[in-house]
Amino acid sequence: MFLDLASGLPIIKSGRVRALAVGSQARAAAMPDVPTLAELGVKNAEVYALQGVLGPAGLPAPVVTRLNQN
């Protein structure tokens, strides 16, 4: 299972789970002892966390515009 760092780091630091690898090209600064997938022999693999917002059909245009702003 892969989690984004913001969600996974507290669980990892608590000792409830152990990080086996990170899915980025470089090691995570927050977990420098955790190898990358490439370092473990899994070549050409990167894992990204995506987030999105869902709304009901017919969402008012001003709300859609607001949600699409950076």
Distance bins in CASP14 RR format, pairs under 12 A and 6 or more apart:
PFRMAT RR
TARGET T0000
AUTHOR 0000-0000-0000
RMODE 2
METHOD distances of the structure
MODEL  1
1 7 0 0 0 0 0 1 0 0 0 0 0
1 8 0 0 0 0 1 0 0 0 0 0 0
1 11 0 0 0 0 0 1 0 0 0 0 0
1 17 0 0 0 0 1 0 0 0 0 0 0
1 18 0 0 0 0 0 1 0 0 0 0 0
1 19 0 0 0 0 0 1 0 0 0 0 0
1 20 0 0 0 0 0 1 0 0 0 0 0
1 21 0 0 0 0 0 1 0 0 0 0 0
1 47 0 0 0 0 0 1 0 0 0 0 0
1 49 0 0 0 0 0 1 0 0 0 0 0
2 8 0 0 0 0 1 0 0 0 0 0 0
2 17 0 0 0 0 0 1 0 0 0 0 0
2 19 0 0 0 0 0 1 0 0 0 0 0
2 20 0 0 0 0 0 1 0 0 0 0 0
2 21 0 0 0 0 1 0 0 0 0 0 0
2 22 0 0 0 0 1 0 0 0 0 0 0
2 23 1 0 0 1 0 0 0 0 0 0 0
2 24 0 0 0 0 0 1 0 0 0 0 0
2 37 0 0 0 0 1 0 0 0 0 0 0
2 45 0 0 0 0 0 1 0 0 0 0 0
2 46 0 0 0 0 0 1 0 0 0 0 0
2 47 1 0 1 0 0 0 0 0 0 0 0
2 48 0 0 0 0 1 0 0 0 0 0 0
2 49 1 0 0 1 0 0 0 0 0 0 0
2 50 0 0 0 0 0 1 0 0 0 0 0
3 9 0 0 0 0 1 0 0 0 0 0 0
3 10 0 0 0 0 0 1 0 0 0 0 0
3 11 1 0 0 1 0 0 0 0 0 0 0
3 12 0 0 0 0 1 0 0 0 0 0 0
3 17 0 0 0 0 1 0 0 0 0 0 0
3 19 0 0 0 0 1 0 0 0 0 0 0
3 20 0 0 0 0 0 1 0 0 0 0 0
3 22 0 0 0 0 0 1 0 0 0 0 0
3 23 0 0 0 0 0 1 0 0 0 0 0
3 28 0 0 0 0 0 1 0 0 0 0 0
3 31 0 0 0 0 0 1 0 0 0 0 0
3 47 0 0 0 0 1 0 0 0 0 0 0
3 48 0 0 0 0 0 1 0 0 0 0 0
3 49 1 0 0 1 0 0 0 0 0 0 0
4 10 0 0 0 0 0 1 0 0 0 0 0
4 11 0 0 0 0 0 1 0 0 0 0 0
4 12 0 0 0 0 0 1 0 0 0 0 0
4 22 0 0 0 0 0 1 0 0 0 0 0
4 23 0 0 0 0 0 1 0 0 0 0 0
4 24 0 0 0 0 0 1 0 0 0 0 0
4 28 0 0 0 0 0 1 0 0 0 0 0
4 30 0 0 0 0 0 1 0 0 0 0 0
4 47 0 0 0 0 1 0 0 0 0 0 0
4 48 0 0 0 0 1 0 0 0 0 0 0
4 49 1 1 0 0 0 0 0 0 0 0 0
4 50 0 0 0 0 1 0 0 0 0 0 0
4 51 0 0 0 0 1 0 0 0 0 0 0
5 11 0 0 0 0 0 1 0 0 0 0 0
5 12 0 0 0 0 1 0 0 0 0 0 0
5 13 0 0 0 0 0 1 0 0 0 0 0
5 19 0 0 0 0 1 0 0 0 0 0 0
5 22 0 0 0 0 1 0 0 0 0 0 0
5 23 0 0 0 0 0 1 0 0 0 0 0
5 24 0 0 0 0 1 0 0 0 0 0 0
5 27 0 0 0 0 0 1 0 0 0 0 0
5 28 1 0 0 1 0 0 0 0 0 0 0
5 29 0 0 0 0 1 0 0 0 0 0 0
5 30 1 0 0 1 0 0 0 0 0 0 0
5 31 1 0 0 1 0 0 0 0 0 0 0
5 34 0 0 0 0 0 1 0 0 0 0 0
5 47 0 0 0 0 0 1 0 0 0 0 0
5 48 0 0 0 0 0 1 0 0 0 0 0
5 49 0 0 0 0 1 0 0 0 0 0 0
6 12 0 0 0 0 0 1 0 0 0 0 0
6 28 0 0 0 0 0 1 0 0 0 0 0
6 30 0 0 0 0 1 0 0 0 0 0 0
6 49 0 0 0 0 1 0 0 0 0 0 0
6 51 0 0 0 0 0 1 0 0 0 0 0
7 17 0 0 0 0 0 1 0 0 0 0 0
7 49 0 0 0 0 1 0 0 0 0 0 0
7 51 0 0 0 0 0 1 0 0 0 0 0
8 14 0 0 0 0 1 0 0 0 0 0 0
8 15 0 0 0 0 0 1 0 0 0 0 0
8 16 0 0 0 0 0 1 0 0 0 0 0
8 17 1 0 0 1 0 0 0 0 0 0 0
8 18 0 0 0 0 0 1 0 0 0 0 0
8 19 0 0 0 0 1 0 0 0 0 0 0
8 22 0 0 0 0 0 1 0 0 0 0 0
8 28 0 0 0 0 0 1 0 0 0 0 0
8 30 0 0 0 0 1 0 0 0 0 0 0
8 31 0 0 0 0 1 0 0 0 0 0 0
8 34 0 0 0 0 0 1 0 0 0 0 0
8 49 0 0 0 0 0 1 0 0 0 0 0
9 15 0 0 0 0 0 1 0 0 0 0 0
9 16 0 0 0 0 0 1 0 0 0 0 0
9 17 0 0 0 0 0 1 0 0 0 0 0
9 19 0 0 0 0 1 0 0 0 0 0 0
9 22 0 0 0 0 0 1 0 0 0 0 0
9 28 0 0 0 0 1 0 0 0 0 0 0
9 29 0 0 0 0 0 1 0 0 0 0 0
9 30 1 0 1 0 0 0 0 0 0 0 0
9 31 1 0 0 1 0 0 0 0 0 0 0
9 34 0 0 0 0 0 1 0 0 0 0 0
10 16 0 0 0 0 1 0 0 0 0 0 0
10 17 0 0 0 0 0 1 0 0 0 0 0
10 30 0 0 0 0 0 1 0 0 0 0 0
11 17 1 0 1 0 0 0 0 0 0 0 0
11 18 0 0 0 0 1 0 0 0 0 0 0
11 19 0 0 0 0 1 0 0 0 0 0 0
12 18 1 0 0 1 0 0 0 0 0 0 0
12 19 1 0 1 0 0 0 0 0 0 0 0
12 20 0 0 0 0 0 1 0 0 0 0 0
12 22 0 0 0 0 0 1 0 0 0 0 0
12 28 0 0 0 0 0 1 0 0 0 0 0
12 30 0 0 0 0 1 0 0 0 0 0 0
12 31 1 0 0 1 0 0 0 0 0 0 0
12 33 0 0 0 0 0 1 0 0 0 0 0
12 34 0 0 0 0 1 0 0 0 0 0 0
13 19 0 0 0 0 1 0 0 0 0 0 0
13 30 0 0 0 0 1 0 0 0 0 0 0
13 31 0 0 0 0 1 0 0 0 0 0 0
13 34 0 0 0 0 0 1 0 0 0 0 0
17 34 0 0 0 0 0 1 0 0 0 0 0
18 31 0 0 0 0 0 1 0 0 0 0 0
18 33 0 0 0 0 0 1 0 0 0 0 0
18 34 0 0 0 0 1 0 0 0 0 0 0
19 27 0 0 0 0 0 1 0 0 0 0 0
19 28 0 0 0 0 1 0 0 0 0 0 0
19 30 0 0 0 0 0 1 0 0 0 0 0
19 31 1 0 1 0 0 0 0 0 0 0 0
19 32 0 0 0 0 0 1 0 0 0 0 0
19 33 0 0 0 0 1 0 0 0 0 0 0
19 34 1 0 1 0 0 0 0 0 0 0 0
19 35 0 0 0 0 1 0 0 0 0 0 0
19 36 0 0 0 0 0 1 0 0 0 0 0
19 37 0 0 0 0 0 1 0 0 0 0 0
19 40 0 0 0 0 0 1 0 0 0 0 0
20 31 0 0 0 0 0 1 0 0 0 0 0
20 33 0 0 0 0 0 1 0 0 0 0 0
20 34 1 0 0 1 0 0 0 0 0 0 0
20 35 0 0 0 0 1 0 0 0 0 0 0
20 36 0 0 0 0 0 1 0 0 0 0 0
20 37 0 0 0 0 1 0 0 0 0 0 0
20 39 0 0 0 0 0 1 0 0 0 0 0
20 40 1 0 0 1 0 0 0 0 0 0 0
20 42 0 0 0 0 0 1 0 0 0 0 0
21 27 0 0 0 0 1 0 0 0 0 0 0
21 28 0 0 0 0 0 1 0 0 0 0 0
21 31 0 0 0 0 1 0 0 0 0 0 0
21 33 0 0 0 0 0 1 0 0 0 0 0
21 34 1 0 0 1 0 0 0 0 0 0 0
21 35 1 0 1 0 0 0 0 0 0 0 0
21 36 1 0 0 1 0 0 0 0 0 0 0
21 37 1 0 1 0 0 0 0 0 0 0 0
21 38 0 0 0 0 1 0 0 0 0 0 0
21 39 1 0 0 1 0 0 0 0 0 0 0
21 40 1 0 1 0 0 0 0 0 0 0 0
21 41 0 0 0 0 1 0 0 0 0 0 0
21 42 1 0 0 1 0 0 0 0 0 0 0
21 45 0 0 0 0 1 0 0 0 0 0 0
21 46 0 0 0 0 0 1 0 0 0 0 0
21 47 0 0 0 0 1 0 0 0 0 0 0
22 28 1 0 1 0 0 0 0 0 0 0 0
22 29 0 0 0 0 0 1 0 0 0 0 0
22 30 0 0 0 0 1 0 0 0 0 0 0
22 31 1 0 0 1 0 0 0 0 0 0 0
22 32 0 0 0 0 0 1 0 0 0 0 0
22 33 0 0 0 0 0 1 0 0 0 0 0
22 34 1 0 1 0 0 0 0 0 0 0 0
22 35 1 0 0 1 0 0 0 0 0 0 0
22 36 1 0 1 0 0 0 0 0 0 0 0
22 37 1 0 0 1 0 0 0 0 0 0 0
22 38 0 0 0 0 1 0 0 0 0 0 0
22 39 0 0 0 0 1 0 0 0 0 0 0
22 40 0 0 0 0 0 1 0 0 0 0 0
22 42 0 0 0 0 0 1 0 0 0 0 0
22 45 0 0 0 0 0 1 0 0 0 0 0
22 46 0 0 0 0 1 0 0 0 0 0 0
22 47 0 0 0 0 1 0 0 0 0 0 0
22 48 0 0 0 0 0 1 0 0 0 0 0
22 49 0 0 0 0 0 1 0 0 0 0 0
23 31 0 0 0 0 0 1 0 0 0 0 0
23 34 0 0 0 0 1 0 0 0 0 0 0
23 35 0 0 0 0 1 0 0 0 0 0 0
23 36 1 0 0 1 0 0 0 0 0 0 0
23 37 1 0 1 0 0 0 0 0 0 0 0
23 38 0 0 0 0 1 0 0 0 0 0 0
23 39 0 0 0 0 0 1 0 0 0 0 0
23 40 0 0 0 0 0 1 0 0 0 0 0
23 42 0 0 0 0 1 0 0 0 0 0 0
23 44 0 0 0 0 0 1 0 0 0 0 0
23 45 1 0 0 1 0 0 0 0 0 0 0
23 46 1 0 1 0 0 0 0 0 0 0 0
23 47 1 0 1 0 0 0 0 0 0 0 0
23 48 0 0 0 0 1 0 0 0 0 0 0
23 49 0 0 0 0 1 0 0 0 0 0 0
24 30 0 0 0 0 0 1 0 0 0 0 0
24 31 0 0 0 0 0 1 0 0 0 0 0
24 34 0 0 0 0 0 1 0 0 0 0 0
24 35 0 0 0 0 0 1 0 0 0 0 0
24 36 1 0 0 1 0 0 0 0 0 0 0
24 37 0 0 0 0 1 0 0 0 0 0 0
24 38 0 0 0 0 1 0 0 0 0 0 0
24 39 0 0 0 0 0 1 0 0 0 0 0
24 45 0 0 0 0 0 1 0 0 0 0 0
24 46 1 0 0 1 0 0 0 0 0 0 0
24 47 1 0 0 1 0 0 0 0 0 0 0
24 48 0 0 0 0 1 0 0 0 0 0 0
24 49 0 0 0 0 0 1 0 0 0 0 0
25 35 0 0 0 0 0 1 0 0 0 0 0
25 36 1 0 0 1 0 0 0 0 0 0 0
25 37 0 0 0 0 1 0 0 0 0 0 0
25 38 1 0 0 1 0 0 0 0 0 0 0
25 39 0 0 0 0 0 1 0 0 0 0 0
25 42 0 0 0 0 0 1 0 0 0 0 0
25 43 0 0 0 0 0 1 0 0 0 0 0
25 44 0 0 0 0 0 1 0 0 0 0 0
25 45 0 0 0 0 1 0 0 0 0 0 0
25 46 1 0 0 1 0 0 0 0 0 0 0
25 47 0 0 0 0 0 1 0 0 0 0 0
25 48 0 0 0 0 0 1 0 0 0 0 0
26 32 0 0 0 0 0 1 0 0 0 0 0
26 34 0 0 0 0 0 1 0 0 0 0 0
26 35 0 0 0 0 0 1 0 0 0 0 0
26 36 1 0 0 1 0 0 0 0 0 0 0
26 37 0 0 0 0 0 1 0 0 0 0 0
26 38 0 0 0 0 1 0 0 0 0 0 0
26 39 0 0 0 0 0 1 0 0 0 0 0
26 46 0 0 0 0 0 1 0 0 0 0 0
27 33 0 0 0 0 1 0 0 0 0 0 0
27 34 1 0 0 1 0 0 0 0 0 0 0
27 35 1 0 0 1 0 0 0 0 0 0 0
27 36 1 0 1 0 0 0 0 0 0 0 0
27 37 0 0 0 0 0 1 0 0 0 0 0
27 38 0 0 0 0 0 1 0 0 0 0 0
27 39 0 0 0 0 1 0 0 0 0 0 0
27 40 0 0 0 0 0 1 0 0 0 0 0
28 34 1 0 0 1 0 0 0 0 0 0 0
28 35 0 0 0 0 0 1 0 0 0 0 0
28 36 0 0 0 0 1 0 0 0 0 0 0
28 47 0 0 0 0 0 1 0 0 0 0 0
33 39 0 0 0 0 0 1 0 0 0 0 0
34 40 0 0 0 0 0 1 0 0 0 0 0
35 41 0 0 0 0 1 0 0 0 0 0 0
35 42 0 0 0 0 0 1 0 0 0 0 0
36 42 0 0 0 0 1 0 0 0 0 0 0
36 43 0 0 0 0 0 1 0 0 0 0 0
36 44 0 0 0 0 0 1 0 0 0 0 0
36 45 0 0 0 0 1 0 0 0 0 0 0
36 46 0 0 0 0 1 0 0 0 0 0 0
36 47 0 0 0 0 0 1 0 0 0 0 0
37 43 0 0 0 0 1 0 0 0 0 0 0
37 44 0 0 0 0 1 0 0 0 0 0 0
37 45 1 0 1 0 0 0 0 0 0 0 0
37 46 1 0 0 1 0 0 0 0 0 0 0
37 47 1 0 0 1 0 0 0 0 0 0 0
38 44 0 0 0 0 1 0 0 0 0 0 0
38 45 1 0 0 1 0 0 0 0 0 0 0
38 46 0 0 0 0 1 0 0 0 0 0 0
38 47 0 0 0 0 0 1 0 0 0 0 0
39 45 0 0 0 0 0 1 0 0 0 0 0
51 67 0 0 0 0 0 1 0 0 0 0 0
52 67 0 0 0 0 1 0 0 0 0 0 0
52 68 0 0 0 0 0 1 0 0 0 0 0
53 59 0 0 0 0 0 1 0 0 0 0 0
53 63 0 0 0 0 0 1 0 0 0 0 0
53 64 0 0 0 0 1 0 0 0 0 0 0
53 66 0 0 0 0 0 1 0 0 0 0 0
53 67 1 0 1 0 0 0 0 0 0 0 0
53 68 0 0 0 0 1 0 0 0 0 0 0
53 69 0 0 0 0 0 1 0 0 0 0 0
54 64 0 0 0 0 0 1 0 0 0 0 0
54 67 0 0 0 0 0 1 0 0 0 0 0
55 63 0 0 0 0 1 0 0 0 0 0 0
55 64 0 0 0 0 1 0 0 0 0 0 0
55 67 0 0 0 0 1 0 0 0 0 0 0
56 63 0 0 0 0 0 1 0 0 0 0 0
56 64 0 0 0 0 0 1 0 0 0 0 0
57 64 0 0 0 0 0 1 0 0 0 0 0
58 64 0 0 0 0 1 0 0 0 0 0 0
59 65 0 0 0 0 0 1 0 0 0 0 0
59 66 0 0 0 0 0 1 0 0 0 0 0
59 67 0 0 0 0 1 0 0 0 0 0 0
59 68 0 0 0 0 0 1 0 0 0 0 0
60 66 0 0 0 0 1 0 0 0 0 0 0
60 67 0 0 0 0 0 1 0 0 0 0 0
61 67 0 0 0 0 0 1 0 0 0 0 0
61 68 0 0 0 0 0 1 0 0 0 0 0
62 68 0 0 0 0 0 1 0 0 0 0 0
62 69 0 0 0 0 0 1 0 0 0 0 0
63 69 0 0 0 0 0 1 0 0 0 0 0
END
